[in-house]
């Protein structure tokens, strides 16, 4: 028998404004001290943003891989960083956009949870978002700005999708369409993979929903679903047209690059700690409740299914599920994003559990729940300092100054032992490199034929990494590669054997500049991959324009707003029941 969830008439949801203030209290100080700069990919996104800052309508970037196109990565978050940087600089602009994504996630989780649980439980789910381990892990350790920006937009679009397919509201159709398009402009992996984990359960909910005493007819369901899929698909095809062109003409066929998120977490406990314990935190204790309540309540079963599949895929190589479902994409994607999506799908259950515990035990439940939330957030935030990225403490200002003087930037360079700081260096210098951190953008055969990531971290990829480095050093003349900037003496014998010699020392002799005689100045390469001007205009106009359009369209009043009863995202418990959102 289906279990009916209800709350006492006197129990009211937490005000969304209070939850947003809690999010600011927790995350704003961390942004002000620029803690996300220590994450793995923060400097990568800032590097992309720095290019848009100076070349908004020209996605061709000459600083990595002897030239590559940024149309291989949807640009929306980086373009917002570039725009805001005119006011506060690139670093603080990155913080501002990341903080906006956190606040938007609070609202998105609240509105998404209202489809499944009561307003009170939805408000606790939104509050849990503030302390969510996977969110803190992606923001402060992984630095995945695109993932944390796209997911909140999708979550805010899903209630409109539900209202369109359930009731045929054209306002909801318009709002869902523009939000889905803007989310796609923020991140391609969330579009191609993550969106299904969220949208399919919502579509199933439409068929299960019986609010109002009637059900959606099958013909209406099919017509409305096909209509919005076709329109949104066409809009995304146009908005990201240069991306699709680059993907079709230059598909990712390089040798797979190993990533620890695909490891077996049982056989490699350190990676289990990194990719399972840190993102889930105390939510692990709620897993039995999620499975039991989700399986007992018919209306929650689609949500449970979406969560469970994302959960299994997020375990990487611990189970065969990820490889079976994703195929070759399993060797390209990193699995922490699936864990992130799984935790977002679990939040309505968490809100339901917290609501029931507090209603039953009052303060005896509040204190341990607060401690569990604080521990989850604190551990995920601290993890970046517990397990620092390679080169986290490296200062590259002196290296950039060296490259920028005496016409050193006429030649290309690579770094060894700098980790993710190669992105920070690329922001500070005009010199080009044959290395980089965006694997899908590289086309140089020395890199694509070996299963290794950046040359700067060659030794961590074993024989494949060293083979790629040796191949690049052999072809230095071809690429105008004259400088090798070394922070790790591990590479010194390899350079000496290849005919390179040290020419300068920086940072108290901790960084050595190596050079090769007779290398000609660098010349432009990869010309066939350079996007034509019309693609640059589209790239600088449509993705960013989709976000502006989304903001304007969402501000169109819904039915209840027109009647003076407020926006559904902030409505009271008397105005809303589970699954009864309006446009």
C-alpha angles and dihedrals in degrees: 000000000000114000116233115218119212141155131217115272090244094053111097131183121258111263110260089223089060091051091050090052089051089053090052092047092053103038107026095071090049090052093048091056087047094235093159089066087077091060123105101250105025093097090047091059091043089052091054090046091051089057092051089048091062102024107030095162098036114073093179107110118193097186098083134045091003085290133342138176121252089205084088088077125050106249110207103107093041091049090053089050090051092050096047090045089073085072105035110009130259099286097050091040088058089051092049094051092045091050091049088053090052092051092045089052091057091056092041094052091048093051094042091048091053088068090064111024141025121287091254093054090043090055091053089049089054091049090051087056089068090062098032110143096212092051092051090044093054094043101043104024110023097029094211100165095167094053094046091047098048099046096060091051091052091048091052090049096052098073088054089049089053093048093049096050095037099045107009095242108173091200088058090046092055095045094046091049097052093043093050090049093050091048090053089052088057100053135001098201092055088050096047098040116005097051091066093058089059105032099047094057090048091052090050089049090057090060092046097043114106101171112142093026096275138087130220111261117241094240091051091047093051095044095049094044094049092045096055093040091053095045095045091044091053092046092050091047090056098040092049097032095130089051093054091045091053091046093051097043096039108026119185101264100146122125112282114265115220117240127186092228087072092055126111101261092204093056092038105041094176090062090044087056090048100044103027114024097039096048097041100036112159090356085084087074090057095054095094090051091048092053096042098044093041093052094044096050113066093203092055097048096091089053091048091051093051091048094047095051092047089046093054094045089049089060088074114200093355088092130021092236096094095051093044094051100037102035112187090356086072088071092051105040127070115231102220090084090061089053088051092052090046092055091049090052089049095054097086088056090047090051090050092050094048092047093052094045093050093044090052105036103021112190093003086067099035096063099051091041091052091048091049091050092047092048092049093052095040094049093049092047093047093046092083089062094041091053106025123194119249109276094014091141096041117122113208102180094099091048091051091049090051093051092047096054135071091017092288088142090071085083133053125246144195130204128219122203096011098111115191091348088088086084092054090049091051090055091054101046137053092211117111128233136201089218131070146150103249103086096185091057098056122096104167108124093221087064104035095049093059125065095234137109126221119354089229088072097036097137092058090062093057120216093349091057095048091046090054091049093049092048091052093048091051091054096044093122091055093056101034088247106166105146130062111182110202130193097161116066088205087088097050098092091048091053094047092050090050092055101259124136134199114253106169144012129218139183097029092318093302092115122053126198112215124193140188122216122236098023111147121227116276119269128195115276138181092045094158090062094052109115115237118247094260090060090052090053091050091046092052094045116033105046094046091039090054090061093049090049090049091053092050096045095048088056090063105112118253124221095271092047089055088053091051096252100117138244117314092233089064101029123133125252092258090057097049139049128179110289095011107109121147130209 
